[in-house]
Amino acid sequence: MDRILILGAGVMQGPAIRCARNMGLETVVVDGDPNAPMAPLADRFEPVDLKDTGKIETLARSLVKNGGLSGVMTAGTDFSASVAWVAEKLGLPGIPYQAAVDASDKERMRRRFREAALPSPDYTVLTKPPDKNFRLPFDFPAVIKPVDNMGGRGCRRVDGYDEFRDAAAAALRFSRSGRVIAEEYMEGPEFSVDAVVFQGEVTICGLADRHIRFPPYFIEMGHTMPTEFSRRDRDALLDVFVKGIRVLGITNGAAKGDIKLTSKGPMIGEIAARLSGGYMSGWTYPYASGVEPVRGAIAAALSRRPDGLEPSRNWTSAERAFISIPGKVAEILGVEEARSFPGVRDVFVRAAPGGRLSFPENNVSKAGNVISAAAARAAAVEAADGAARRILVRLTAPDRETDAFLESACFPGPAGPVFPPPAFVLSAGLLEELAAIPDIPGVFGIPAVSGKPKTESMTLYPFPAFAGSDLGDYMGRTVGESLAAVELLTGLKLKVDRNSAALGRGFWAALIRSGYQGAAYYIDRLR
């Protein structure tokens, strides 16, 4: 039996471990977390820090001596350089270690693209926050991020030097090497793409539309596979991606790219020497196409020609995230309802009662994800969006972080938009109507049983122009859907009555600032 070493035992590595076992391989899996969720799937698991190439190499050599080792791989981690190190040291299939470093270090990557005249943004590198005399070699806006991290950690857009200095200091905290890169901002839609590479031959395994929100950060609230852009655009994007793979020297294994379609044409965000995380290579592309990219990547890691990479269907698969405002989780409702939603294939919940959540500033701080699949694009999108809206996260009251969030400014001021943004963005006219609503302090002492109130109603001062609007919250919930969620969480029936209202401007402001979570918390806080 051939044996493979897989780096990572998180959720994103689950498909690779399962697929390797289905291929009849013995799986040895390493992860720095001794309680990594996918560790029980492995034939053998070892708790090893994925940055510790020395320990991983020692383990690999012991495997060679005791039964043999046929290959090493990863998917959805930022440790492709560790994979290449072991492969190079032991003479296993893979890419040169220096090529993997080029694909893992954004400074080196940009340098390679510049040398090859590939479309990529101008850049500069910093090792400390800039002083007041520092000047970029290009105009704002800019993007600043660590050279050696993934998931959007420490990555944000900046529009001037004052925020640039603060952003550089924040990004440095996420860099293992103590370096950050500042790049020209690329305006345009963003795409994710995967490929399996065998002996220099590139097979594309999915091109997806990414749905990025919440500037100045770049939060992926989901992706839809395949892209809905034209064949001409797709061909142009993939042409640049394949050229980038070859410039980096990724000749055997896998590659993942983030590409933007700008007014100047396609430009490379970055390319990694691995398959993607974010549920794309392990979930949405297999659901949409019938192809398992991880199987091809494993075959390439064993120096076998990948097969089964020709799509057997042309479906759509959609992944959507659900998020939370800051606070401590009291309970999570609607998960099973979301799972039973027609077209939904998976629901991943990252939160748990007692844990804490924050408004996402990167792609690893979301509350969870929903994945759907259907023959028709509209059906897949509706399933993912609808199921994600079914999941409700109730927060514990009182809580200082939640209070601070509700009290923070949520409307644009002289300095421009605020972050985090309000759940509902109101027009000037609606803001004037909100200000005219009486600031009723609320009713204390609502009877409760086991932490929830008895079935009863509370009266709410009317705000018809807002309640009847077509505005949507962070997840696209309407005002009516948000009020229904508040009723579900609190057990109260909200009735509109101007003459005997118990809830006024404070309640509406909480709903506008934070959606259903803020409004439910407002009521719970009154108790």
C-alpha positions, 0 to 999 in steps of 0.5 A, a space after each residue: 500500500 502506498 503511503 502519503 503524508 498530508 499537511 493539515 487536519 482542519 476542515 479544509 483538509 478533510 476532502 484530501 484525507 478522505 479522497 486519499 483513503 478512498 484511493 487505497 492510500 495509507 494516510 499520515 497526517 500532521 497538524 499543529 493542533 492536537 485536537 484538529 477536527 479531521 485528525 480521526 480520519 487519518 490512519 496515523 496522526 502526529 501533532 506537528 507544527 506545520 511551520 517546523 520543516 525540520 520535524 516534518 522532514 524527520 517524520 517523513 524520513 522515519 516513514 521512508 525507513 518504516 514502510 515507505 513514503 510515496 508523496 506529500 501534499 496539502 490543500 487549503 493551508 499556507 504551508 506549500 513551502 513545507 510540502 516542497 521542503 520535504 519533497 525536495 529533501 527526500 526526492 519525492 514528487 513536487 516542485 522546487 522548494 524555492 518555487 514554493 517559497 516564491 508562491 508563498 511570499 507575496 514580495 517574491 511573487 510580485 518580483 517574479 511577475 514583474 520580471 516576467 512582465 505579467 499584469 500585477 500591481 506595483 508594490 513596495 515592502 516595509 519592515 516597520 510602520 512608515 514614518 511621516 516622510 514615507 511616500 509610496 511609489 504609486 498613488 492611493 488607494 493602496 492595499 496593505 497585507 502581510 507577505 506571508 499569511 492567508 485568509 485576508 489576515 491583516 489585509 485592508 485598503 487604505 486611502 491616505 497616509 494617516 490610515 496607511 501607518 496604522 494599517 501597516 502596524 496592524 499587518 505587521 502583527 500578522 506577519 511571521 517574517 516581519 514584512 508587509 507589502 503595500 500594493 496598488 489597489 486593483 478595481 474590479 470583480 474578483 475570481 478564484 481559480 484552481 488547477 491541477 498541474 502534472 509535469 507542467 500540464 495545467 488542468 483548470 478545476 473551477 473558476 468562481 465569482 467571489 463576493 467581496 464586501 465590507 471595505 476597507 477589508 476584503 471579506 468574502 461573503 461567498 462565491 458562486 461556481 462557475 463564474 457568470 462572466 463571458 467566455 471571452 473574460 474567462 479565457 483572458 483570466 485563465 490565460 493570465 493565471 496559467 502564465 503565472 503558474 509557469 512563471 512561479 515554476 509550479 510544475 507538479 501538484 496544484 495551484 490556486 489563484 485570485 485574479 481580478 478583472 480590471 479596466 486594464 484587463 486581468 491582473 494577478 492578485 496572487 497564486 499559491 502552490 496548492 489547492 484553495 481553501 474556502 470550500 472551493 476545491 473540496 466542495 463547490 467545484 465537485 458539486 458543480 462539475 462532478 470532479 474532485 480536484 483533490 484526487 488529481 492533486 494527490 495523484 500528481 503528488 504521487 507522480 501519477 498522471 491525474 485522471 477523472 478531471 473532465 467535468 461530468 455535469 454543468 451545475 452551479 454551486 454557491 457558498 455563503 457565509 453568515 456573520 455576527 456582530 461582536 459578543 458572546 454566543 447565547 444560542 444558535 437557532 435554525 441550523 437544522 432548518 438550514 440543512 433541510 433547505 432544498 438544494 443545501 448540501 452542507 452547513 458549517 457552524 464555526 460558533 458555539 454557545 459560550 464562545 465569542 464572535 466579532 464582526 469579520 475583518 478577515 476570512 477566518 472570523 465568520 460565524 459559519 458557511 452554507 453550501 448549495 448545489 443545483 442544476 440552475 444557477 438561480 436555484 443554487 443561489 437562492 438555496 444558499 442565500 435563503 439557508 444562510 438567512 435561516 441561521 440566527 445567532 443570539 448574543 448574551 446580554 449584557 456584554 461590553 463589546 456588544 454594547 460598544 458596537 451598538 453605541 458606535 457610529 454607524 452613519 457616514 461622517 466627514 471622514 467617509 464610511 465607517 467600519 463596521 457598517 450599519 446592517 441597514 443603510 438609511 437615506 437622509 429622509 429615513 434618518 430624519 424620520 428615525 430622529 423624530 421617533 420618541 426615545 422610549 427607554 423600554 419596559 423592564 421586568 418582562 416575565 421569563 421562564 428558563 431565560 425566555 419570556 412567556 408568550 406575550 407582546 410588546 408594543 413598538 412605535 411605528 416606523 412605516 417608511 423603514 419597515 416597508 422599504 426594500 432595504 436588506 441587512 448584512 445577509 439580505 434579510 428584509 426589515 420584516 424578516 429581521 423583525 420576525 427573527 427578533 420575535 423568534 429569539 425573544 419569544 415576543 410578538 411585536 405589535 405596532 402601536 403609537 399610543 402605547 409603545 414600549 419600544 421606540 427610537 432605541 429599538 429601531 436604532 439597534 435594528 438599523 445598526 446591528 440587524 436582528 441581533 442588535 434588536 433582540 439584544 436590545 430587548 434582552 438588555 432591558 430584561 
